[in-house]
Amino acid sequence: MKKRLLIVILASILAVATLMFGCSKSTPASSSPATSSSAATTKPSSPAPTASSPTAGQTISASELATWEKNTYEAARKEGQVVWYTQDAKTHTDPMVEAFGKKYPGVKLVVYATQSGGLGPKIAAEQESGQMIGDVVTTGLSDLRTFSTQGRLAYFSPPAAQVAGVKWVADPLHDQALFKEFSPVYSVSPQGAIINTKLVTPDKEPKSWMDLATPWWKGKITTQDPTVPGGANKMFYWIKRVYGEEAWSKIGAQGLILERDRNLQARAVATGEYYIGLALAPRELASIPNTPTKYITFKEGTVVSEIGIGLLKGSPHPNASKLFINYMFEEGQDITGSTGRGSPMRAGARVDMPDLDLTGQKLLLTTPEEDLKGVAEARNDIKKYLAK
Amino acid sequence: MSIKNRVNRSSILMACLFLVVGFMILYPVGMVFFGSVWSSMPGASGHLSPRGYIEAFGNPSTYSLLWTTFWLATVRTVISVAIAISLAWIMARTNVRGKRILEISLLFTFFVPLLPRILAWIVLLSPRTGLLNVFLADILPFHLPPLNVFSYGGIILVSILVWVPVLYIFIAPAFKSMDASLEEAAKASGASMWSTVTRINLPLLAPAILATTALGFVRSMDSFVVEAMLGIRADIYVLTTKVYNYINLTEPPNYPAAMALSVTMLVITFFIVFFQWKLLGGKEYTTVTGKGYRPQVTKLGWGRWIAFAYVLTFLVVSTFLPLGVLIWGSFMKVVGVFSDSMYTFSHYQRAFSASGLWLAMKNTVLMSTAVATAGMVLCSLVAYTVVKTRVSGRRVLDFVVWIPWAVPSIVMALGFLWAYLFLPLPFRIYGTLLLMILALTTTGLPLGTRTMTSTIVQISNELEESAKASGATWLRTFTIIMVPLLSRGLVSGWILLFAFAVKDLSTVILLYSPESTVMSTQVWDWWRTGFLEEAIVLGLLEAVLIAICFVAATMLGERVGPQMSKEQRPTPKALLQ
């Protein structure tokens, strides 16, 4: 009798848990690229008057930007803060917090460090439950496109990216042609390689991807895992696109050591464990200072990962969020370049690390369609060439 | 006191515990179950579907991962438990040389955080540049294949070194509390030391050993960080790596398959716990009776030096060597990279001037104290109910408290996130320290409950019965008889939960907000962005924080501890034995 009672209690707890969850669950309609217009069921905790901003594609004058900024700052001060979900290092976020606070007293930029895998579920769960903490998210563009498709982002086109006469390395608003709730790109991260200069003498330094297929490189190469999404996935996609699948076979036969932790990979090169680390960015050098290491690119071009910034739907501080997003296309560009986060999109923005200066480089960009098909297929197709 | 009243009180206690523990554990785990049969992420639109199970088990690689996970867990558990038992026996029942310093050192081993320890082993045992490999190549007159930390051997070695101190702390109280009269009787009957150990000690300690073995096995199955950092380079994957891939490295994330594998691990855990019950059967394992006891010390003669060397070797390999590398590395510009001007203080300057460090320290102390205190109250009641009552359903309760460790921590974190975000409350709990305390108390239940169970199981009912016969109420009996006798277990459990809460990252990673940031998230923040030396500095600071609280707790434990004779009263250093 008591056993039955206990079983009933246990089953009830499970049922109540599931029911509570099921009842509170909403069903945001997913949207497809270019037609995304659905709204996730979210409850902004403190809606504030939103300053109007120019629509994407519209060019504005510097004085219009100043007016928008003044109005938005007034509204943002009432909100007090903006919460920034980011994977960036403190070396990048701390200067950004300080500079933003100086320019906009009374609007605090609060950094929330996230891991890429936990970002999606966290944003989704916050929005579905109406308990939003985050306002703005910066991450890789492919993740942001996924968020947009899922209806997680709100529309905002930063006026600073639309000021007439300002030159950009590439159009930061290019995704507006594909997604209604698009994410502006504020930075790109080049994906080249880091070599150990003690072990790789100048005459051995690879100029082409195919140089790595020569016998000298056998057992000396470590790479980010190309079987999962990321820079290595894109790099190997481009290797096949340029040289065909045979190139995978030749490079794969070198006994590539796969790694998923970029920092450990960079350190393995710095200590001399491996001679070269593929699909690493210049910013990885910041964690291995004063070591015999060097960032290199290949003659075929530079694979880049685009870093975007998105306004979260249901943001508790919408005006402060817009102010911050806009800031990322003003002084934020200089901070991005000077702290080594990535290459800024605005031409002439401050870049302290020469490797981040992409002037004159051939950038290998992929379209969303390629990301969904060719790049995704490459993750599976390459597995047989990596087998030990 | 009538039997009927006692049964009723036990039933009420059981019902209350079921409600509390059931809610804390089954609600978030219910989310995991739900996620395994929901076609998309809980919270997103979808429908009931077996897709997750079909995808997970339709993939042939899942079976090889299951096998790898199983044999790795078995090997690591067997070796870890064997070493933990040998250490516990030496420290509790022998006159080993240098006992006091060894005791303190063994406890300290537990406090060193995991991530920096793994990094230390990478620095020591990387095949080409590892310090040990370079050293061995220099001194050995013959060529030896390099030791490689990125291998099955490396994973097993590091896991064992990390887990033995935990298992030691878990099993040592049972050795310390064992009544010596049985051993004396065996000796008086002419039994050899070996015969006494195998026929008296081991059977008496069977519950603690089995519980420790089960704990070790379940945690080995759930282990992720060691495998992720050391396994992937060597093409070694386990079940938790697969779960991680489904959630983090698949576009879009495949939650149903990840949850289906997690439910599978839960089922495996159920069988492990069930097997443990069956092995124990209904046997009595009381070793602390009303007749009084004193621990007997086996005189090892010259063997005490061998025992000393054995414990010292373990300490050097598990702690001193990696810790030395860490402290040394914290002053190097880049750990493991040697040059003429390789030393710097900048990591300390940067770590200590980081924004939010002091808030994180304050939050950590508050949160960990609350987790340890609330956890021990709950764990003591659960352990008491399971061991000292005959109320129906106690075994189900015993199983339920295992669950948080049966589910991979990355999945359990999602379970907490989903559970508490959708919980209709009149106040906001998401993003607060309160939620983190609740989540960590839940995930700490297996640890705290096992610690208390292995202590309570050895206390005879006759002590309670004598008190009751003298007219003491249940509450008074519990406070004047049980609590003093359990003080060692309580203090050791408190310290374990405190340290667990300070070091935990996976549980809180999705739950914290900028206001509730803690030290583990700060360590992780430095770590993931490449500043490993700063992460090491903060990791060492974490260890110091735990050590300070350990000293404070043991001093407090001494003041409020049992009114025993001087010989019986545990010394501060022995409190965690």
Chai-1 contact restraints between the chains, C-beta under 6 A:
chainA,res_idxA,chainB,res_idxB,connection_type,confidence,min_distance_angstrom,max_distance_angstrom,comment,restraint_id
A,K2,B,S392,contact,1.0,0.0,6.0,A-B,restraint_1
A,K3,B,S392,contact,1.0,0.0,6.0,A-B,restraint_2
A,L6,B,G393,contact,1.0,0.0,6.0,A-B,restraint_3
A,L6,B,V396,contact,1.0,0.0,6.0,A-B,restraint_4
A,I9,B,F18,contact,1.0,0.0,6.0,A-B,restraint_5
A,I13,B,G22,contact,1.0,0.0,6.0,A-B,restraint_6
A,I13,B,L26,contact,1.0,0.0,6.0,A-B,restraint_7
A,L14,B,L26,contact,1.0,0.0,6.0,A-B,restraint_8
A,L14,B,G30,contact,1.0,0.0,6.0,A-B,restraint_9
A,A17,B,Y27,contact,1.0,0.0,6.0,A-B,restraint_10
A,A17,B,G30,contact,1.0,0.0,6.0,A-B,restraint_11
A,T18,B,G30,contact,1.0,0.0,6.0,A-B,restraint_12
A,T18,B,F34,contact,1.0,0.0,6.0,A-B,restraint_13
A,F21,B,F422,contact,1.0,0.0,6.0,A-B,restraint_14
A,S24,B,F422,contact,1.0,0.0,6.0,A-B,restraint_15
A,K25,B,G43,contact,1.0,0.0,6.0,A-B,restraint_16
A,T27,B,S45,contact,1.0,0.0,6.0,A-B,restraint_17
A,A89,B,T529,contact,1.0,0.0,6.0,A-B,restraint_18
A,V110,B,P514,contact,1.0,0.0,6.0,A-B,restraint_19
A,Y112,B,P514,contact,1.0,0.0,6.0,A-B,restraint_20
A,A113,B,D525,contact,1.0,0.0,6.0,A-B,restraint_21
A,G117,B,I247,contact,1.0,0.0,6.0,A-B,restraint_22
A,G117,B,N248,contact,1.0,0.0,6.0,A-B,restraint_23
A,G118,B,L510,contact,1.0,0.0,6.0,A-B,restraint_24
A,P121,B,L414,contact,1.0,0.0,6.0,A-B,restraint_25
A,K122,B,L510,contact,1.0,0.0,6.0,A-B,restraint_26
A,A124,B,G43,contact,1.0,0.0,6.0,A-B,restraint_27
A,A125,B,G43,contact,1.0,0.0,6.0,A-B,restraint_28
A,A125,B,L417,contact,1.0,0.0,6.0,A-B,restraint_29
A,A125,B,W418,contact,1.0,0.0,6.0,A-B,restraint_30
A,A125,B,L421,contact,1.0,0.0,6.0,A-B,restraint_31
A,E128,B,G43,contact,1.0,0.0,6.0,A-B,restraint_32
A,S129,B,L421,contact,1.0,0.0,6.0,A-B,restraint_33
A,S129,B,F422,contact,1.0,0.0,6.0,A-B,restraint_34
A,Q131,B,L421,contact,1.0,0.0,6.0,A-B,restraint_35
A,Q131,B,Y430,contact,1.0,0.0,6.0,A-B,restraint_36
A,I133,B,G431,contact,1.0,0.0,6.0,A-B,restraint_37
A,I133,B,S513,contact,1.0,0.0,6.0,A-B,restraint_38
A,V228,B,L249,contact,1.0,0.0,6.0,A-B,restraint_39
A,P229,B,E251,contact,1.0,0.0,6.0,A-B,restraint_40
A,I257,B,R233,contact,1.0,0.0,6.0,A-B,restraint_41
A,E259,B,R233,contact,1.0,0.0,6.0,A-B,restraint_42
A,R260,B,I232,contact,1.0,0.0,6.0,A-B,restraint_43
A,N263,B,G530,contact,1.0,0.0,6.0,A-B,restraint_44
A,A270,B,V334,contact,1.0,0.0,6.0,A-B,restraint_45
A,A270,B,V337,contact,1.0,0.0,6.0,A-B,restraint_46
A,T271,B,T129,contact,1.0,0.0,6.0,A-B,restraint_47
A,T271,B,G336,contact,1.0,0.0,6.0,A-B,restraint_48
A,T271,B,V337,contact,1.0,0.0,6.0,A-B,restraint_49
A,G272,B,T129,contact,1.0,0.0,6.0,A-B,restraint_50
A,E273,B,S126,contact,1.0,0.0,6.0,A-B,restraint_51
A,E273,B,R128,contact,1.0,0.0,6.0,A-B,restraint_52
A,E273,B,T129,contact,1.0,0.0,6.0,A-B,restraint_53
A,S287,B,G530,contact,1.0,0.0,6.0,A-B,restraint_54
A,S287,B,F531,contact,1.0,0.0,6.0,A-B,restraint_55
A,I288,B,V334,contact,1.0,0.0,6.0,A-B,restraint_56
A,N290,B,K333,contact,1.0,0.0,6.0,A-B,restraint_57
A,T291,B,V334,contact,1.0,0.0,6.0,A-B,restraint_58
A,T291,B,V337,contact,1.0,0.0,6.0,A-B,restraint_59
A,K388,B,D235,contact,1.0,0.0,6.0,A-B,restraint_60
